[in-house]
Amino acid sequence: MFVLLLSMSSCVSYEKFSMEVFKPAEFSLPSDIREIAVVSRNLKYKNDTLQNYQVKNHRLVKDKTRFNTDSLAIKACMDSLSARLSSENQFDKVSIIPVYSFPQMRVNEIRPDRSEYYQNISEKTGADALILLDMFSCFYSQSETNSTPVANVVISNIWSVYNVRKQKITDRFTQVDTLYWDGIDENEHFSKLRIPAKKDAIFLAAGIIGKNYSKHILPAWTKASRNIMTCDKPELKQASELAQKNKWEEASAIWQNYSDSKSKRNKVISVYNLALASEMNGDIDKAIELTAQAATISSGAFMSSENEVVRNYSAVLYRRKIEISKLNAQNDLQ
């Protein structure tokens, strides 16, 4: 009997699928902010001395031709952020202060400037808020893995938001991102031409980084993944295949038929997947209710792995519910 119950549980498998979810901003700009100015303070750490270096095959080498990538990269970063801000109906005007407006300064620490600095910019631009790129730093690496070249750019930024009416910094955010190139396209074909050289890679990466920062201050779509629970039973396998084709209604009809099954395995698979279908239909409360049922069904020693999957998904749903509440609150402020 022990062997039989174990085998019933062990045939459960999972099919991962990708989805997009709309996430709230980590820091929400107040609704009375209608005009924004994007500014680079052009600060650099004193110990950031590798601007004219890169890594090639795990060795630090100096660039044969020296070129200043910072100004172009900072401009690309601010341009992409500005474009994202301008695409929102939330703001009446988004302006960019030219990169060369402030000379580069090397400092030991990145600290807020005097209040006069921010007030002077806000008076000249008429902005209600300043988004400041306090510090920008990047580093390029290229190497070969199994005779195939790859490249990456590590970018580190510090951003601040200055609220003109409150006359203070209301948010400070440190951003570190790494972007990779492996030369492989969506059809799994490799081309060395898809591996950018240092200057191009930094320029491309900076534009992406600016857009990525916008997700900190604006709601945004982001990729997520979920797991469909299935087994070798033909009908449940068919339901999984339907769900992966985004035919959730047809899949749910099959799962509903098995939600009262005498087989504990089939029952937990069906109830768990019905929770998944409820989330896809936008009913988070129903999904949470169904994961609670699935957790009860899968309790016990013989379905511990399935129970863990159910409980992990339940935690995801609770976090998603909080995010939706935060999104609704942010929408009300606009």
C-alpha positions as CSV (number, residue, x, y, z in Angstrom):
1,M,0.0,0.0,0.0
2,F,2.9,2.3,0.8
3,V,4.5,1.7,-2.6
4,L,1.1,2.3,-4.4
5,L,0.5,5.7,-2.7
6,L,4.0,6.8,-3.4
7,S,3.8,6.0,-7.1
8,M,0.4,7.8,-7.3
9,S,2.1,11.0,-6.1
10,S,5.4,10.6,-8.0
11,C,3.8,10.7,-11.5
12,V,2.8,14.3,-11.0
13,S,4.8,16.7,-13.2
14,Y,4.8,20.4,-14.0
15,E,4.7,22.4,-17.2
16,K,6.1,26.0,-16.9
17,F,4.6,28.8,-18.9
18,S,5.4,32.5,-19.2
19,M,3.0,35.3,-18.6
20,E,3.1,39.1,-18.0
21,V,1.8,40.8,-14.9
22,F,1.2,44.5,-14.3
23,K,3.2,45.6,-11.3
24,P,2.9,48.7,-9.2
25,A,5.7,51.3,-8.9
26,E,8.0,50.8,-6.0
27,F,8.0,54.5,-5.5
28,S,4.9,56.4,-6.7
29,L,5.1,60.0,-7.9
30,P,2.4,62.1,-6.3
31,S,-0.5,63.2,-8.6
32,D,0.4,66.9,-8.2
33,I,3.6,66.4,-10.1
34,R,2.8,67.4,-13.7
35,E,6.2,68.6,-15.0
36,I,9.4,66.7,-14.6
37,A,13.0,67.5,-15.4
38,V,15.6,64.7,-15.9
39,V,19.1,65.7,-14.8
40,S,22.5,64.1,-14.7
41,R,24.6,65.3,-11.8
42,N,27.6,63.8,-13.5
43,L,29.2,62.5,-10.4
44,K,31.8,59.7,-10.4
45,Y,33.5,57.8,-7.6
46,K,37.2,58.5,-7.3
47,N,38.0,54.8,-7.3
48,D,36.1,54.2,-10.5
49,T,39.2,54.2,-12.7
50,L,38.4,51.5,-15.3
51,Q,36.6,53.7,-17.9
52,N,39.3,52.9,-20.5
53,Y,39.6,49.3,-19.7
54,Q,37.6,46.1,-20.4
55,V,37.9,42.4,-19.7
56,K,38.8,40.1,-22.6
57,N,38.9,36.4,-21.9
58,H,39.2,37.0,-18.2
59,R,42.1,39.5,-18.5
60,L,41.9,43.2,-17.8
61,V,43.2,45.1,-20.9
62,K,43.4,48.7,-21.8
63,D,41.4,50.1,-24.8
64,K,43.6,50.6,-27.8
65,T,41.6,53.7,-28.6
66,R,40.4,55.9,-25.7
67,F,36.9,57.2,-26.0
68,N,34.5,58.7,-23.4
69,T,31.5,56.5,-23.4
70,D,29.9,58.1,-20.3
71,S,28.3,61.1,-21.9
72,L,26.7,59.1,-24.8
73,A,25.6,56.4,-22.3
74,I,24.1,58.9,-19.9
75,K,22.3,60.6,-22.7
76,A,20.9,57.2,-23.9
77,C,19.9,56.4,-20.4
78,M,18.0,59.7,-19.8
79,D,16.5,59.6,-23.2
80,S,14.9,56.2,-22.7
81,L,13.6,57.2,-19.2
82,S,12.2,60.4,-20.6
83,A,10.5,58.5,-23.5
84,R,8.8,56.2,-20.9
85,L,7.7,59.1,-18.8
86,S,6.4,61.0,-21.8
87,S,4.3,58.0,-22.8
88,E,2.2,58.3,-19.7
89,N,-0.8,60.6,-19.5
90,Q,0.2,61.4,-15.9
91,F,2.6,64.2,-16.9
92,D,2.2,67.4,-18.9
93,K,5.9,67.9,-19.7
94,V,9.1,66.0,-19.4
95,S,12.3,67.8,-20.2
96,I,16.0,66.7,-20.2
97,I,18.8,68.9,-18.9
98,P,21.7,68.4,-21.4
99,V,24.5,66.1,-20.1
100,Y,27.2,68.7,-20.4
101,S,25.3,71.2,-18.2
102,F,27.4,70.0,-15.2
103,P,31.1,69.1,-15.4
104,Q,32.1,65.6,-14.2
105,M,33.1,65.6,-10.5
106,R,34.9,62.8,-8.7
107,V,33.9,62.2,-5.2
108,N,34.4,59.7,-2.3
109,E,30.6,59.5,-1.6
110,I,27.5,60.2,-3.5
111,R,25.5,62.6,-1.3
112,P,22.6,65.0,-1.9
113,D,23.7,68.5,-3.0
114,R,22.8,71.8,-1.3
115,S,19.1,72.8,-1.6
116,E,20.1,75.8,-3.8
117,Y,21.3,73.3,-6.4
118,Y,17.9,71.7,-6.8
119,Q,16.0,75.0,-6.4
120,N,18.0,76.6,-9.2
121,I,17.2,73.8,-11.7
122,S,13.6,73.7,-10.7
123,E,13.3,77.5,-11.2
124,K,14.9,77.3,-14.7
125,T,12.8,74.4,-15.8
126,G,9.5,75.1,-14.0
127,A,9.5,71.4,-13.0
128,D,7.5,70.0,-10.1
129,A,10.0,67.3,-9.6
130,L,13.5,66.5,-10.6
131,I,14.7,63.0,-11.4
132,L,18.4,62.9,-10.9
133,L,20.9,60.5,-12.2
134,D,23.4,61.1,-9.5
135,M,26.0,58.5,-10.6
136,F,26.5,56.4,-13.7
137,S,29.2,53.7,-14.0
138,C,29.6,50.9,-16.5
139,F,32.0,48.1,-17.4
140,Y,32.3,45.9,-20.5
141,S,33.5,42.3,-20.6
142,Q,34.0,39.8,-23.5
143,S,35.0,36.2,-23.3
144,E,34.6,32.8,-25.0
145,T,32.6,30.0,-23.7
146,N,33.1,26.7,-25.5
147,S,34.7,28.7,-28.4
148,T,31.6,30.9,-28.6
149,P,32.0,34.6,-27.8
150,V,29.8,36.3,-25.2
151,A,29.7,39.8,-23.9
152,N,28.2,41.7,-21.0
153,V,27.9,45.2,-19.6
154,V,27.5,45.8,-15.9
155,I,25.9,49.2,-15.1
156,S,25.6,50.8,-11.7
157,N,23.5,53.9,-11.1
158,I,22.2,56.0,-8.3
159,W,19.0,57.9,-8.8
160,S,17.2,60.5,-6.7
161,V,13.8,62.1,-6.9
162,Y,13.5,65.7,-5.7
163,N,10.1,67.0,-4.9
164,V,10.1,70.8,-5.5
165,R,7.0,71.5,-3.4
166,K,8.4,69.6,-0.4
167,Q,11.9,70.9,-1.1
168,K,13.5,67.6,-0.3
169,I,14.7,64.3,-1.8
170,T,11.8,61.9,-1.5
171,D,13.4,58.8,-3.0
172,R,16.9,57.4,-3.6
173,F,17.4,54.2,-5.6
174,T,20.6,52.3,-6.3
175,Q,20.3,50.3,-9.6
176,V,22.7,47.5,-10.6
177,D,22.0,45.6,-13.8
178,T,23.9,43.3,-16.1
179,L,23.0,42.8,-19.7
180,Y,24.3,39.9,-21.7
181,W,24.8,39.0,-25.4
182,D,25.4,35.5,-26.6
183,G,24.9,36.0,-30.3
184,I,21.9,33.6,-30.5
185,D,18.6,34.7,-32.0
186,E,15.1,33.4,-31.3
187,N,15.7,30.6,-33.8
188,E,18.7,29.4,-31.9
189,H,21.1,30.6,-34.6
190,F,24.4,32.1,-33.7
191,S,26.1,35.0,-35.3
192,K,29.3,36.8,-34.1
193,L,27.8,40.0,-35.5
194,R,25.3,39.9,-32.7
195,I,28.1,40.4,-30.1
196,P,28.5,44.2,-29.9
197,A,31.8,45.9,-29.3
198,K,32.3,47.9,-26.1
199,K,31.0,51.3,-27.3
200,D,27.9,49.9,-28.9
201,A,27.2,47.5,-26.0
202,I,27.4,50.3,-23.4
203,F,25.2,52.5,-25.5
204,L,22.5,49.8,-26.0
205,A,22.7,48.8,-22.3
206,A,22.3,52.3,-21.1
207,G,19.1,52.8,-23.0
208,I,17.7,49.6,-21.5
209,I,18.8,50.6,-18.0
210,G,16.9,53.9,-18.3
211,K,13.7,52.1,-19.2
212,N,14.3,49.6,-16.4
213,Y,14.6,52.4,-13.9
214,S,11.2,53.7,-15.0
215,K,9.7,50.6,-13.5
216,H,10.7,51.8,-10.1
217,I,8.6,55.0,-10.4
218,L,5.9,53.9,-12.8
219,P,3.6,50.8,-13.0
220,A,4.9,48.4,-15.6
221,W,4.4,45.0,-17.3
222,T,6.9,42.4,-16.3
223,K,7.5,38.8,-17.1
224,A,6.5,36.1,-14.7
225,S,6.1,32.3,-14.8
226,R,3.7,29.8,-13.4
227,N,3.6,26.0,-13.3
228,I,0.7,23.9,-14.5
229,M,0.4,20.6,-12.5
230,T,-0.3,17.5,-14.6
231,C,0.2,13.8,-14.8
232,D,0.0,10.9,-17.3
233,K,-3.8,10.7,-17.2
234,P,-4.9,11.5,-20.8
235,E,-7.6,13.9,-19.9
236,L,-5.5,15.9,-17.5
237,K,-2.6,15.9,-19.9
238,Q,-5.0,17.3,-22.5
239,A,-6.1,20.0,-20.1
240,S,-2.5,21.0,-19.6
241,E,-1.9,21.3,-23.3
242,L,-5.0,23.4,-23.7
243,A,-3.9,25.8,-21.0
244,Q,-0.5,26.2,-22.6
245,K,-2.3,27.3,-25.7
246,N,-4.2,29.8,-23.6
247,K,-7.5,27.9,-23.9
248,W,-8.2,28.2,-20.2
249,E,-12.0,27.8,-20.4
250,E,-11.7,24.4,-22.2
251,A,-9.0,23.3,-19.8
252,S,-11.0,24.4,-16.8
253,A,-14.0,22.3,-18.0
254,I,-11.8,19.2,-17.7
255,W,-10.3,20.1,-14.3
256,Q,-13.8,20.8,-13.0
257,N,-14.8,17.3,-13.9
258,Y,-11.9,15.9,-11.8
259,S,-12.2,18.4,-8.9
260,D,-14.3,15.9,-6.9
261,S,-12.4,12.9,-8.0
262,K,-11.9,10.0,-5.6
263,S,-8.3,10.0,-6.6
264,K,-6.4,12.4,-4.3
265,R,-3.8,13.0,-7.0
266,N,-6.3,13.9,-9.7
267,K,-8.2,16.1,-7.3
268,V,-5.3,18.2,-6.1
269,I,-4.1,18.6,-9.7
270,S,-7.5,19.8,-10.8
271,V,-8.1,22.2,-7.9
272,Y,-4.6,23.7,-8.1
273,N,-5.0,24.3,-11.8
274,L,-8.5,25.8,-11.4
275,A,-6.8,28.3,-9.0
276,L,-4.3,29.0,-11.8
277,A,-7.2,29.5,-14.3
278,S,-8.9,31.9,-11.8
279,E,-5.7,34.0,-11.6
280,M,-5.6,34.1,-15.4
281,N,-9.2,35.3,-15.4
282,G,-8.3,38.1,-12.9
283,D,-10.1,36.5,-9.9
284,I,-7.3,36.5,-7.3
285,D,-9.7,35.9,-4.4
286,K,-11.1,32.7,-6.0
287,A,-7.6,31.6,-6.8
288,I,-6.5,32.0,-3.2
289,E,-9.6,30.1,-2.0
290,L,-8.8,27.2,-4.4
291,T,-5.2,27.0,-3.3
292,A,-6.4,26.7,0.3
293,Q,-8.5,23.7,-0.8
294,A,-5.6,22.2,-2.7
295,A,-3.3,22.6,0.3
296,T,-5.8,20.7,2.5
297,I,-6.2,17.9,-0.1
298,S,-2.4,17.5,-0.5
299,S,-1.6,17.5,3.2
300,G,0.1,14.4,4.5
301,A,3.3,12.6,3.9
302,F,2.6,11.1,0.5
303,M,2.0,14.4,-1.3
304,S,4.5,16.6,0.5
305,S,6.1,17.9,-2.7
306,E,2.7,18.8,-4.3
307,N,1.7,20.5,-1.0
308,E,4.9,22.6,-1.1
309,V,4.1,23.7,-4.7
310,V,0.6,24.6,-3.7
311,R,1.7,26.6,-0.7
312,N,4.4,28.4,-2.7
313,Y,1.8,29.4,-5.3
314,S,-0.6,30.5,-2.6
315,A,2.2,32.9,-1.3
316,V,2.6,34.2,-4.9
317,L,-1.1,34.9,-5.0
318,Y,-1.1,36.8,-1.7
319,R,1.7,38.9,-2.9
320,R,-0.1,39.5,-6.2
321,K,-3.2,40.6,-4.3
322,I,-1.1,43.2,-2.4
323,E,0.3,44.4,-5.7
324,I,-3.2,44.8,-7.2
325,S,-4.3,46.8,-4.2
326,K,-1.3,49.0,-4.5
327,L,-1.9,49.4,-8.3
328,N,-5.5,50.5,-7.6
329,A,-4.3,53.0,-5.0
330,Q,-1.7,54.4,-7.4
331,N,-4.4,54.7,-10.1
332,D,-6.7,56.6,-7.7
333,L,-3.9,59.2,-7.2
334,Q,-3.5,59.9,-10.9
